[in-house]
Amino acid sequence: MNAAKVISFRRDYYTTRLPVKAQWYQCGELGGTCRLTARIIHSAHELSAFQDEVSRRENSGEWIFLVYAEPGAAM
């Protein structure tokens, strides 16, 4: 991962630097594998909704949040 392109490792992060790329691991059933997933977030409203979803899915063990980064950054 190119640390110079990272914006934040905190899932509950407020930024005016949009768009941002969110990356997280999406996990299968217990004992299953996790796959790296990414999504470009274009607005503050979309960021807020994504952060709510991350909180719910991390609590249930479905997702593991990784990082917010600059779009187009090699991660």
mmCIF file of the N, C-alpha and C atoms, coordinates in Angstrom:
data_MODEL
# 
_entry.id   MODEL 
# 
loop_
_atom_site.group_PDB 
_atom_site.id 
_atom_site.type_symbol 
_atom_site.label_atom_id 
_atom_site.label_alt_id 
_atom_site.label_comp_id 
_atom_site.label_asym_id 
_atom_site.label_entity_id 
_atom_site.label_seq_id 
_atom_site.pdbx_PDB_ins_code 
_atom_site.Cartn_x 
_atom_site.Cartn_y 
_atom_site.Cartn_z 
_atom_site.occupancy 
_atom_site.B_iso_or_equiv 
_atom_site.pdbx_formal_charge 
_atom_site.auth_seq_id 
_atom_site.auth_comp_id 
_atom_site.auth_asym_id 
_atom_site.auth_atom_id 
_atom_site.pdbx_PDB_model_num 
ATOM 1   N N  . MET A 1 1  ? 0.846   -1.179  0.000  1.00 0.00 ? 1  MET A N  1 
ATOM 2   C CA . MET A 1 1  ? 0.000   0.000   0.000  1.00 0.00 ? 1  MET A CA 1 
ATOM 3   C C  . MET A 1 1  ? 0.887   1.236   0.000  1.00 0.00 ? 1  MET A C  1 
ATOM 4   N N  . ASN A 1 2  ? 0.558   2.190   -0.829 1.00 0.00 ? 2  ASN A N  1 
ATOM 5   C CA . ASN A 1 2  ? 1.301   3.434   -0.906 1.00 0.00 ? 2  ASN A CA 1 
ATOM 6   C C  . ASN A 1 2  ? 0.736   4.404   0.124  1.00 0.00 ? 2  ASN A C  1 
ATOM 7   N N  . ALA A 1 3  ? 1.423   4.557   1.257  1.00 0.00 ? 3  ALA A N  1 
ATOM 8   C CA . ALA A 1 3  ? 0.910   5.355   2.373  1.00 0.00 ? 3  ALA A CA 1 
ATOM 9   C C  . ALA A 1 3  ? 0.701   6.817   1.997  1.00 0.00 ? 3  ALA A C  1 
ATOM 10  N N  . ALA A 1 4  ? 1.403   7.329   1.008  1.00 0.00 ? 4  ALA A N  1 
ATOM 11  C CA . ALA A 1 4  ? 1.242   8.724   0.603  1.00 0.00 ? 4  ALA A CA 1 
ATOM 12  C C  . ALA A 1 4  ? -0.146  8.982   0.026  1.00 0.00 ? 4  ALA A C  1 
ATOM 13  N N  . LYS A 1 5  ? -0.830  7.969   -0.418 1.00 0.00 ? 5  LYS A N  1 
ATOM 14  C CA . LYS A 1 5  ? -2.150  8.123   -1.018 1.00 0.00 ? 5  LYS A CA 1 
ATOM 15  C C  . LYS A 1 5  ? -3.278  7.897   -0.022 1.00 0.00 ? 5  LYS A C  1 
ATOM 16  N N  . VAL A 1 6  ? -2.954  7.461   1.196  1.00 0.00 ? 6  VAL A N  1 
ATOM 17  C CA . VAL A 1 6  ? -3.959  7.188   2.223  1.00 0.00 ? 6  VAL A CA 1 
ATOM 18  C C  . VAL A 1 6  ? -4.478  8.507   2.793  1.00 0.00 ? 6  VAL A C  1 
ATOM 19  N N  . ILE A 1 7  ? -5.787  8.600   2.937  1.00 0.00 ? 7  ILE A N  1 
ATOM 20  C CA . ILE A 1 7  ? -6.403  9.774   3.567  1.00 0.00 ? 7  ILE A CA 1 
ATOM 21  C C  . ILE A 1 7  ? -6.662  9.486   5.041  1.00 0.00 ? 7  ILE A C  1 
ATOM 22  N N  . SER A 1 8  ? -7.228  8.310   5.350  1.00 0.00 ? 8  SER A N  1 
ATOM 23  C CA . SER A 1 8  ? -7.507  7.972   6.749  1.00 0.00 ? 8  SER A CA 1 
ATOM 24  C C  . SER A 1 8  ? -7.725  6.476   6.910  1.00 0.00 ? 8  SER A C  1 
ATOM 25  N N  . PHE A 1 9  ? -7.252  5.946   8.024  1.00 0.00 ? 9  PHE A N  1 
ATOM 26  C CA . PHE A 1 9  ? -7.519  4.559   8.393  1.00 0.00 ? 9  PHE A CA 1 
ATOM 27  C C  . PHE A 1 9  ? -8.748  4.461   9.302  1.00 0.00 ? 9  PHE A C  1 
ATOM 28  N N  . ARG A 1 10 ? -9.325  5.603   9.710  1.00 0.00 ? 10 ARG A N  1 
ATOM 29  C CA . ARG A 1 10 ? -10.487 5.603   10.608 1.00 0.00 ? 10 ARG A CA 1 
ATOM 30  C C  . ARG A 1 10 ? -11.764 5.488   9.793  1.00 0.00 ? 10 ARG A C  1 
ATOM 31  N N  . ARG A 1 11 ? -12.642 4.590   10.180 1.00 0.00 ? 11 ARG A N  1 
ATOM 32  C CA . ARG A 1 11 ? -13.883 4.416   9.415  1.00 0.00 ? 11 ARG A CA 1 
ATOM 33  C C  . ARG A 1 11 ? -14.839 5.588   9.622  1.00 0.00 ? 11 ARG A C  1 
ATOM 34  N N  . ASP A 1 12 ? -14.825 6.210   10.799 1.00 0.00 ? 12 ASP A N  1 
ATOM 35  C CA . ASP A 1 12 ? -15.695 7.355   11.091 1.00 0.00 ? 12 ASP A CA 1 
ATOM 36  C C  . ASP A 1 12 ? -14.908 8.631   10.857 1.00 0.00 ? 12 ASP A C  1 
ATOM 37  N N  . TYR A 1 13 ? -14.721 8.965   9.613  1.00 0.00 ? 13 TYR A N  1 
ATOM 38  C CA . TYR A 1 13 ? -13.878 10.089  9.212  1.00 0.00 ? 13 TYR A CA 1 
ATOM 39  C C  . TYR A 1 13 ? -14.706 11.059  8.400  1.00 0.00 ? 13 TYR A C  1 
ATOM 40  N N  . TYR A 1 14 ? -14.611 12.340  8.734  1.00 0.00 ? 14 TYR A N  1 
ATOM 41  C CA . TYR A 1 14 ? -15.304 13.365  7.969  1.00 0.00 ? 14 TYR A CA 1 
ATOM 42  C C  . TYR A 1 14 ? -14.290 14.073  7.093  1.00 0.00 ? 14 TYR A C  1 
ATOM 43  N N  . THR A 1 15 ? -14.601 14.215  5.842  1.00 0.00 ? 15 THR A N  1 
ATOM 44  C CA . THR A 1 15 ? -13.684 14.890  4.931  1.00 0.00 ? 15 THR A CA 1 
ATOM 45  C C  . THR A 1 15 ? -14.448 15.753  3.951  1.00 0.00 ? 15 THR A C  1 
ATOM 46  N N  . THR A 1 16 ? -13.807 16.788  3.506  1.00 0.00 ? 16 THR A N  1 
ATOM 47  C CA . THR A 1 16 ? -14.337 17.588  2.402  1.00 0.00 ? 16 THR A CA 1 
ATOM 48  C C  . THR A 1 16 ? -13.573 17.266  1.127  1.00 0.00 ? 16 THR A C  1 
ATOM 49  N N  . ARG A 1 17 ? -12.619 16.343  1.234  1.00 0.00 ? 17 ARG A N  1 
ATOM 50  C CA . ARG A 1 17 ? -11.838 15.893  0.080  1.00 0.00 ? 17 ARG A CA 1 
ATOM 51  C C  . ARG A 1 17 ? -12.598 14.773  -0.610 1.00 0.00 ? 17 ARG A C  1 
ATOM 52  N N  . LEU A 1 18 ? -13.454 15.121  -1.519 1.00 0.00 ? 18 LEU A N  1 
ATOM 53  C CA . LEU A 1 18 ? -14.235 14.130  -2.240 1.00 0.00 ? 18 LEU A CA 1 
ATOM 54  C C  . LEU A 1 18 ? -13.920 14.239  -3.720 1.00 0.00 ? 18 LEU A C  1 
ATOM 55  N N  . PRO A 1 19 ? -13.970 13.175  -4.458 1.00 0.00 ? 19 PRO A N  1 
ATOM 56  C CA . PRO A 1 19 ? -14.324 11.837  -4.028 1.00 0.00 ? 19 PRO A CA 1 
ATOM 57  C C  . PRO A 1 19 ? -13.188 11.162  -3.264 1.00 0.00 ? 19 PRO A C  1 
ATOM 58  N N  . VAL A 1 20 ? -13.547 10.115  -2.536 1.00 0.00 ? 20 VAL A N  1 
ATOM 59  C CA . VAL A 1 20 ? -12.573 9.260   -1.856 1.00 0.00 ? 20 VAL A CA 1 
ATOM 60  C C  . VAL A 1 20 ? -12.875 7.811   -2.231 1.00 0.00 ? 20 VAL A C  1 
ATOM 61  N N  . LYS A 1 21 ? -11.846 6.983   -2.139 1.00 0.00 ? 21 LYS A N  1 
ATOM 62  C CA . LYS A 1 21 ? -12.028 5.553   -2.366 1.00 0.00 ? 21 LYS A CA 1 
ATOM 63  C C  . LYS A 1 21 ? -12.033 4.876   -1.005 1.00 0.00 ? 21 LYS A C  1 
ATOM 64  N N  . ALA A 1 22 ? -13.086 4.136   -0.713 1.00 0.00 ? 22 ALA A N  1 
ATOM 65  C CA . ALA A 1 22 ? -13.156 3.340   0.515  1.00 0.00 ? 22 ALA A CA 1 
ATOM 66  C C  . ALA A 1 22 ? -12.756 1.922   0.156  1.00 0.00 ? 22 ALA A C  1 
ATOM 67  N N  . GLN A 1 23 ? -11.936 1.307   0.994  1.00 0.00 ? 23 GLN A N  1 
ATOM 68  C CA . GLN A 1 23 ? -11.564 -0.086  0.802  1.00 0.00 ? 23 GLN A CA 1 
ATOM 69  C C  . GLN A 1 23 ? -11.839 -0.850  2.081  1.00 0.00 ? 23 GLN A C  1 
ATOM 70  N N  . TRP A 1 24 ? -12.354 -2.069  1.923  1.00 0.00 ? 24 TRP A N  1 
ATOM 71  C CA . TRP A 1 24 ? -12.649 -2.913  3.063  1.00 0.00 ? 24 TRP A CA 1 
ATOM 72  C C  . TRP A 1 24 ? -12.609 -4.365  2.617  1.00 0.00 ? 24 TRP A C  1 
ATOM 73  N N  . TYR A 1 25 ? -12.556 -5.247  3.595  1.00 0.00 ? 25 TYR A N  1 
ATOM 74  C CA . TYR A 1 25 ? -12.647 -6.670  3.314  1.00 0.00 ? 25 TYR A CA 1 
ATOM 75  C C  . TYR A 1 25 ? -14.082 -7.097  3.519  1.00 0.00 ? 25 TYR A C  1 
ATOM 76  N N  . GLN A 1 26 ? -14.629 -7.788  2.536  1.00 0.00 ? 26 GLN A N  1 
ATOM 77  C CA . GLN A 1 26 ? -15.972 -8.344  2.620  1.00 0.00 ? 26 GLN A CA 1 
ATOM 78  C C  . GLN A 1 26 ? -15.802 -9.836  2.868  1.00 0.00 ? 26 GLN A C  1 
ATOM 79  N N  . CYS A 1 27 ? -16.322 -10.297 3.997  1.00 0.00 ? 27 CYS A N  1 
ATOM 80  C CA . CYS A 1 27 ? -16.061 -11.663 4.447  1.00 0.00 ? 27 CYS A CA 1 
ATOM 81  C C  . CYS A 1 27 ? -17.266 -12.562 4.222  1.00 0.00 ? 27 CYS A C  1 
ATOM 82  N N  . GLY A 1 28 ? -16.956 -13.825 3.973  1.00 0.00 ? 28 GLY A N  1 
ATOM 83  C CA . GLY A 1 28 ? -18.004 -14.825 3.800  1.00 0.00 ? 28 GLY A CA 1 
ATOM 84  C C  . GLY A 1 28 ? -18.462 -15.338 5.148  1.00 0.00 ? 28 GLY A C  1 
ATOM 85  N N  . GLU A 1 29 ? -18.997 -16.506 5.146  1.00 0.00 ? 29 GLU A N  1 
ATOM 86  C CA . GLU A 1 29 ? -19.476 -17.106 6.383  1.00 0.00 ? 29 GLU A CA 1 
ATOM 87  C C  . GLU A 1 29 ? -18.305 -17.402 7.302  1.00 0.00 ? 29 GLU A C  1 
ATOM 88  N N  . LEU A 1 30 ? -18.600 -17.727 8.544  1.00 0.00 ? 30 LEU A N  1 
ATOM 89  C CA . LEU A 1 30 ? -17.553 -18.013 9.527  1.00 0.00 ? 30 LEU A CA 1 
ATOM 90  C C  . LEU A 1 30 ? -16.560 -19.017 8.960  1.00 0.00 ? 30 LEU A C  1 
ATOM 91  N N  . GLY A 1 31 ? -15.293 -18.678 9.063  1.00 0.00 ? 31 GLY A N  1 
ATOM 92  C CA . GLY A 1 31 ? -14.253 -19.550 8.543  1.00 0.00 ? 31 GLY A CA 1 
ATOM 93  C C  . GLY A 1 31 ? -13.999 -19.366 7.062  1.00 0.00 ? 31 GLY A C  1 
ATOM 94  N N  . GLY A 1 32 ? -14.815 -18.540 6.397  1.00 0.00 ? 32 GLY A N  1 
ATOM 95  C CA . GLY A 1 32 ? -14.648 -18.299 4.973  1.00 0.00 ? 32 GLY A CA 1 
ATOM 96  C C  . GLY A 1 32 ? -13.556 -17.283 4.703  1.00 0.00 ? 32 GLY A C  1 
ATOM 97  N N  . THR A 1 33 ? -13.349 -17.041 3.456  1.00 0.00 ? 33 THR A N  1 
ATOM 98  C CA . THR A 1 33 ? -12.324 -16.084 3.079  1.00 0.00 ? 33 THR A CA 1 
ATOM 99  C C  . THR A 1 33 ? -12.922 -14.689 2.958  1.00 0.00 ? 33 THR A C  1 
ATOM 100 N N  . CYS A 1 34 ? -12.058 -13.696 3.027  1.00 0.00 ? 34 CYS A N  1 
ATOM 101 C CA . CYS A 1 34 ? -12.457 -12.307 2.852  1.00 0.00 ? 34 CYS A CA 1 
ATOM 102 C C  . CYS A 1 34 ? -11.836 -11.798 1.558  1.00 0.00 ? 34 CYS A C  1 
ATOM 103 N N  . ARG A 1 35 ? -12.576 -10.953 0.850  1.00 0.00 ? 35 ARG A N  1 
ATOM 104 C CA . ARG A 1 35 ? -12.017 -10.395 -0.371 1.00 0.00 ? 35 ARG A CA 1 
ATOM 105 C C  . ARG A 1 35 ? -11.989 -8.878  -0.272 1.00 0.00 ? 35 ARG A C  1 
ATOM 106 N N  . LEU A 1 36 ? -10.934 -8.307  -0.832 1.00 0.00 ? 36 LEU A N  1 
ATOM 107 C CA . LEU A 1 36 ? -10.767 -6.864  -0.832 1.00 0.00 ? 36 LEU A CA 1 
ATOM 108 C C  . LEU A 1 36 ? -11.783 -6.245  -1.773 1.00 0.00 ? 36 LEU A C  1 
ATOM 109 N N  . THR A 1 37 ? -12.487 -5.229  -1.297 1.00 0.00 ? 37 THR A N  1 
ATOM 110 C CA . THR A 1 37 ? -13.525 -4.549  -2.053 1.00 0.00 ? 37 THR A CA 1 
ATOM 111 C C  . THR A 1 37 ? -13.259 -3.053  -1.976 1.00 0.00 ? 37 THR A C  1 
ATOM 112 N N  . ALA A 1 38 ? -13.606 -2.325  -3.025 1.00 0.00 ? 38 ALA A N  1 
ATOM 113 C CA . ALA A 1 38 ? -13.409 -0.875  -3.039 1.00 0.00 ? 38 ALA A CA 1 
ATOM 114 C C  . ALA A 1 38 ? -14.616 -0.198  -3.668 1.00 0.00 ? 38 ALA A C  1 
ATOM 115 N N  . ARG A 1 39 ? -14.824 1.043   -3.272 1.00 0.00 ? 39 ARG A N  1 
ATOM 116 C CA . ARG A 1 39 ? -15.929 1.832   -3.818 1.00 0.00 ? 39 ARG A CA 1 
ATOM 117 C C  . ARG A 1 39 ? -15.536 3.298   -3.795 1.00 0.00 ? 39 ARG A C  1 
ATOM 118 N N  . ILE A 1 40 ? -15.869 4.024   -4.841 1.00 0.00 ? 40 ILE A N  1 
ATOM 119 C CA . ILE A 1 40 ? -15.638 5.460   -4.884 1.00 0.00 ? 40 ILE A CA 1 
ATOM 120 C C  . ILE A 1 40 ? -16.857 6.154   -4.287 1.00 0.00 ? 40 ILE A C  1 
ATOM 121 N N  . ILE A 1 41 ? -16.611 7.060   -3.353 1.00 0.00 ? 41 ILE A N  1 
ATOM 122 C CA . ILE A 1 41 ? -17.666 7.815   -2.684 1.00 0.00 ? 41 ILE A CA 1 
ATOM 123 C C  . ILE A 1 41 ? -17.558 9.260   -3.153 1.00 0.00 ? 41 ILE A C  1 
ATOM 124 N N  . HIS A 1 42 ? -18.682 9.776   -3.690 1.00 0.00 ? 42 HIS A N  1 
ATOM 125 C CA . HIS A 1 42 ? -18.657 11.073  -4.365 1.00 0.00 ? 42 HIS A CA 1 
ATOM 126 C C  . HIS A 1 42 ? -19.228 12.233  -3.564 1.00 0.00 ? 42 HIS A C  1 
ATOM 127 N N  . SER A 1 43 ? -20.002 11.978  -2.517 1.00 0.00 ? 43 SER A N  1 
ATOM 128 C CA . SER A 1 43 ? -20.658 13.074  -1.788 1.00 0.00 ? 43 SER A CA 1 
ATOM 129 C C  . SER A 1 43 ? -20.627 12.824  -0.287 1.00 0.00 ? 43 SER A C  1 
ATOM 130 N N  . ALA A 1 44 ? -20.849 13.905  0.469  1.00 0.00 ? 44 ALA A N  1 
ATOM 131 C CA . ALA A 1 44 ? -20.896 13.789  1.927  1.00 0.00 ? 44 ALA A CA 1 
ATOM 132 C C  . ALA A 1 44 ? -22.060 12.891  2.361  1.00 0.00 ? 44 ALA A C  1 
ATOM 133 N N  . HIS A 1 45 ? -23.186 12.972  1.674  1.00 0.00 ? 45 HIS A N  1 
ATOM 134 C CA . HIS A 1 45 ? -24.341 12.123  1.997  1.00 0.00 ? 45 HIS A CA 1 
ATOM 135 C C  . HIS A 1 45 ? -23.998 10.653  1.772  1.00 0.00 ? 45 HIS A C  1 
ATOM 136 N N  . GLU A 1 46 ? -23.349 10.363  0.668  1.00 0.00 ? 46 GLU A N  1 
ATOM 137 C CA . GLU A 1 46 ? -22.945 8.987   0.365  1.00 0.00 ? 46 GLU A CA 1 
ATOM 138 C C  . GLU A 1 46 ? -21.925 8.484   1.391  1.00 0.00 ? 46 GLU A C  1 
ATOM 139 N N  . LEU A 1 47 ? -21.015 9.353   1.817  1.00 0.00 ? 47 LEU A N  1 
ATOM 140 C CA . LEU A 1 47 ? -20.019 8.991   2.830  1.00 0.00 ? 47 LEU A CA 1 
ATOM 141 C C  . LEU A 1 47 ? -20.698 8.649   4.150  1.00 0.00 ? 47 LEU A C  1 
ATOM 142 N N  . SER A 1 48 ? -21.656 9.465   4.552  1.00 0.00 ? 48 SER A N  1 
ATOM 143 C CA . SER A 1 48 ? -22.376 9.215   5.802  1.00 0.00 ? 48 SER A CA 1 
ATOM 144 C C  . SER A 1 48 ? -23.120 7.877   5.751  1.00 0.00 ? 48 SER A C  1 
ATOM 145 N N  . ALA A 1 49 ? -23.799 7.604   4.648  1.00 0.00 ? 49 ALA A N  1 
ATOM 146 C CA . ALA A 1 49 ? -24.522 6.341   4.499  1.00 0.00 ? 49 ALA A CA 1 
ATOM 147 C C  . ALA A 1 49 ? -23.554 5.158   4.505  1.00 0.00 ? 49 ALA A C  1 
ATOM 148 N N  . PHE A 1 50 ? -22.412 5.309   3.844  1.00 0.00 ? 50 PHE A N  1 
ATOM 149 C CA . PHE A 1 50 ? -21.413 4.246   3.823  1.00 0.00 ? 50 PHE A CA 1 
ATOM 150 C C  . PHE A 1 50 ? -20.891 3.974   5.232  1.00 0.00 ? 50 PHE A C  1 
ATOM 151 N N  . GLN A 1 51 ? -20.609 5.027   5.999  1.00 0.00 ? 51 GLN A N  1 
ATOM 152 C CA . GLN A 1 51 ? -20.094 4.847   7.355  1.00 0.00 ? 51 GLN A CA 1 
ATOM 153 C C  . GLN A 1 51 ? -21.113 4.155   8.254  1.00 0.00 ? 51 GLN A C  1 
ATOM 154 N N  . ASP A 1 52 ? -22.391 4.457   8.073  1.00 0.00 ? 52 ASP A N  1 
ATOM 155 C CA . ASP A 1 52 ? -23.435 3.753   8.832  1.00 0.00 ? 52 ASP A CA 1 
ATOM 156 C C  . ASP A 1 52 ? -23.442 2.269   8.467  1.00 0.00 ? 52 ASP A C  1 
ATOM 157 N N  . GLU A 1 53 ? -23.320 1.983   7.180  1.00 0.00 ? 53 GLU A N  1 
ATOM 158 C CA . GLU A 1 53 ? -23.313 0.593   6.733  1.00 0.00 ? 53 GLU A CA 1 
ATOM 159 C C  . GLU A 1 53 ? -22.078 -0.148  7.249  1.00 0.00 ? 53 GLU A C  1 
ATOM 160 N N  . VAL A 1 54 ? -20.914 0.512   7.217  1.00 0.00 ? 54 VAL A N  1 
ATOM 161 C CA . VAL A 1 54 ? -19.692 -0.106  7.743  1.00 0.00 ? 54 VAL A CA 1 
ATOM 162 C C  . VAL A 1 54 ? -19.882 -0.475  9.208  1.00 0.00 ? 54 VAL A C  1 
ATOM 163 N N  . SER A 1 55 ? -20.440 0.427   9.993  1.00 0.00 ? 55 SER A N  1 
ATOM 164 C CA . SER A 1 55 ? -20.658 0.147   11.415 1.00 0.00 ? 55 SER A CA 1 
ATOM 165 C C  . SER A 1 55 ? -21.535 -1.082  11.607 1.00 0.00 ? 55 SER A C  1 
ATOM 166 N N  . ARG A 1 56 ? -22.630 -1.147  10.874 1.00 0.00 ? 56 ARG A N  1 
ATOM 167 C CA . ARG A 1 56 ? -23.532 -2.306  10.996 1.00 0.00 ? 56 ARG A CA 1 
ATOM 168 C C  . ARG A 1 56 ? -22.840 -3.602  10.573 1.00 0.00 ? 56 ARG A C  1 
ATOM 169 N N  . ARG A 1 57 ? -22.177 -3.560  9.437  1.00 0.00 ? 57 ARG A N  1 
ATOM 170 C CA . ARG A 1 57 ? -21.584 -4.786  8.900  1.00 0.00 ? 57 ARG A CA 1 
ATOM 171 C C  . ARG A 1 57 ? -20.337 -5.223  9.664  1.00 0.00 ? 57 ARG A C  1 
ATOM 172 N N  . GLU A 1 58 ? -19.577 -4.275  10.220 1.00 0.00 ? 58 GLU A N  1 
ATOM 173 C CA . GLU A 1 58 ? -18.444 -4.683  11.058 1.00 0.00 ? 58 GLU A CA 1 
ATOM 174 C C  . GLU A 1 58 ? -18.942 -5.343  12.340 1.00 0.00 ? 58 GLU A C  1 
ATOM 175 N N  . ASN A 1 59 ? -20.002 -4.810  12.918 1.00 0.00 ? 59 ASN A N  1 
ATOM 176 C CA . ASN A 1 59 ? -20.557 -5.395  14.139 1.00 0.00 ? 59 ASN A CA 1 
ATOM 177 C C  . ASN A 1 59 ? -21.057 -6.814  13.916 1.00 0.00 ? 59 ASN A C  1 
ATOM 178 N N  . SER A 1 60 ? -21.508 -7.105  12.696 1.00 0.00 ? 60 SER A N  1 
ATOM 179 C CA . SER A 1 60 ? -21.990 -8.455  12.397 1.00 0.00 ? 60 SER A CA 1 
ATOM 180 C C  . SER A 1 60 ? -20.890 -9.355  11.830 1.00 0.00 ? 60 SER A C  1 
ATOM 181 N N  . GLY A 1 61 ? -19.686 -8.818  11.647 1.00 0.00 ? 61 GLY A N  1 
ATOM 182 C CA . GLY A 1 61 ? -18.566 -9.613  11.157 1.00 0.00 ? 61 GLY A CA 1 
ATOM 183 C C  . GLY A 1 61 ? -18.516 -9.795  9.650  1.00 0.00 ? 61 GLY A C  1 
ATOM 184 N N  . GLU A 1 62 ? -19.353 -9.055  8.918  1.00 0.00 ? 62 GLU A N  1 
ATOM 185 C CA . GLU A 1 62 ? -19.378 -9.185  7.460  1.00 0.00 ? 62 GLU A CA 1 
ATOM 186 C C  . GLU A 1 62 ? -18.258 -8.398  6.776  1.00 0.00 ? 62 GLU A C  1 
ATOM 187 N N  . TRP A 1 63 ? -17.912 -7.237  7.334  1.00 0.00 ? 63 TRP A N  1 
ATOM 188 C CA . TRP A 1 63 ? -16.916 -6.363  6.714  1.00 0.00 ? 63 TRP A CA 1 
ATOM 189 C C  . TRP A 1 63 ? -15.812 -6.055  7.714  1.00 0.00 ? 63 TRP A C  1 
ATOM 190 N N  . ILE A 1 64 ? -14.623 -5.767  7.187  1.00 0.00 ? 64 ILE A N  1 
ATOM 191 C CA . ILE A 1 64 ? -13.512 -5.243  7.972  1.00 0.00 ? 64 ILE A CA 1 
ATOM 192 C C  . ILE A 1 64 ? -13.015 -4.008  7.235  1.00 0.00 ? 64 ILE A C  1 
ATOM 193 N N  . PHE A 1 65 ? -13.284 -2.824  7.791  1.00 0.00 ? 65 PHE A N  1 
ATOM 194 C CA . PHE A 1 65 ? -12.881 -1.585  7.129  1.00 0.00 ? 65 PHE A CA 1 
ATOM 195 C C  . PHE A 1 65 ? -11.372 -1.488  7.073  1.00 0.00 ? 65 PHE A C  1 
ATOM 196 N N  . LEU A 1 66 ? -10.861 -0.969  5.973  1.00 0.00 ? 66 LEU A N  1 
ATOM 197 C CA . LEU A 1 66 ? -9.425  -0.852  5.790  1.00 0.00 ? 66 LEU A CA 1 
ATOM 198 C C  . LEU A 1 66 ? -8.974  0.600   5.731  1.00 0.00 ? 66 LEU A C  1 
ATOM 199 N N  . VAL A 1 67 ? -9.435  1.371   4.717  1.00 0.00 ? 67 VAL A N  1 
ATOM 200 C CA . VAL A 1 67 ? -8.845  2.686   4.498  1.00 0.00 ? 67 VAL A CA 1 
ATOM 201 C C  . VAL A 1 67 ? -9.706  3.545   3.575  1.00 0.00 ? 67 VAL A C  1 
ATOM 202 N N  . TYR A 1 68 ? -9.567  4.876   3.738  1.00 0.00 ? 68 TYR A N  1 
ATOM 203 C CA . TYR A 1 68 ? -10.017 5.830   2.732  1.00 0.00 ? 68 TYR A CA 1 
ATOM 204 C C  . TYR A 1 68 ? -8.764  6.305   2.019  1.00 0.00 ? 68 TYR A C  1 
ATOM 205 N N  . ALA A 1 69 ? -8.826  6.389   0.700  1.00 0.00 ? 69 ALA A N  1 
ATOM 206 C CA . ALA A 1 69 ? -7.661  6.779   -0.075 1.00 0.00 ? 69 ALA A CA 1 
ATOM 207 C C  . ALA A 1 69 ? -8.091  7.683   -1.223 1.00 0.00 ? 69 ALA A C  1 
ATOM 208 N N  . GLU A 1 70 ? -7.098  8.293   -1.856 1.00 0.00 ? 70 GLU A N  1 
ATOM 209 C CA . GLU A 1 70 ? -7.367  9.083   -3.049 1.00 0.00 ? 70 GLU A CA 1 
ATOM 210 C C  . GLU A 1 70 ? -7.786  8.138   -4.174 1.00 0.00 ? 70 GLU A C  1 
ATOM 211 N N  . PRO A 1 71 ? -8.850  8.474   -4.914 1.00 0.00 ? 71 PRO A N  1 
ATOM 212 C CA . PRO A 1 71 ? -9.232  7.631   -6.044 1.00 0.00 ? 71 PRO A CA 1 
ATOM 213 C C  . PRO A 1 71 ? -8.084  7.544   -7.048 1.00 0.00 ? 71 PRO A C  1 
ATOM 214 N N  . GLY A 1 72 ? -7.917  6.402   -7.638 1.00 0.00 ? 72 GLY A N  1 
ATOM 215 C CA . GLY A 1 72 ? -6.857  6.226   -8.616 1.00 0.00 ? 72 GLY A CA 1 
ATOM 216 C C  . GLY A 1 72 ? -5.523  5.879   -8.008 1.00 0.00 ? 72 GLY A C  1 
ATOM 217 N N  . ALA A 1 73 ? -5.430  5.880   -6.682 1.00 0.00 ? 73 ALA A N  1 
ATOM 218 C CA . ALA A 1 73 ? -4.174  5.538   -6.021 1.00 0.00 ? 73 ALA A CA 1 
ATOM 219 C C  . ALA A 1 73 ? -3.972  4.026   -6.072 1.00 0.00 ? 73 ALA A C  1 
ATOM 220 N N  . ALA A 1 74 ? -2.776  3.618   -6.357 1.00 0.00 ? 74 ALA A N  1 
ATOM 221 C CA . ALA A 1 74 ? -2.464  2.189   -6.362 1.00 0.00 ? 74 ALA A CA 1 
ATOM 222 C C  . ALA A 1 74 ? -2.395  1.710   -4.933 1.00 0.00 ? 74 ALA A C  1 
ATOM 223 N N  . MET A 1 75 ? -3.256  0.779   -4.584 1.00 0.00 ? 75 MET A N  1 
ATOM 224 C CA . MET A 1 75 ? -3.290  0.286   -3.200 1.00 0.00 ? 75 MET A CA 1 
ATOM 225 C C  . MET A 1 75 ? -2.949  -1.175  -3.183 1.00 0.00 ? 75 MET A C  1 
# 
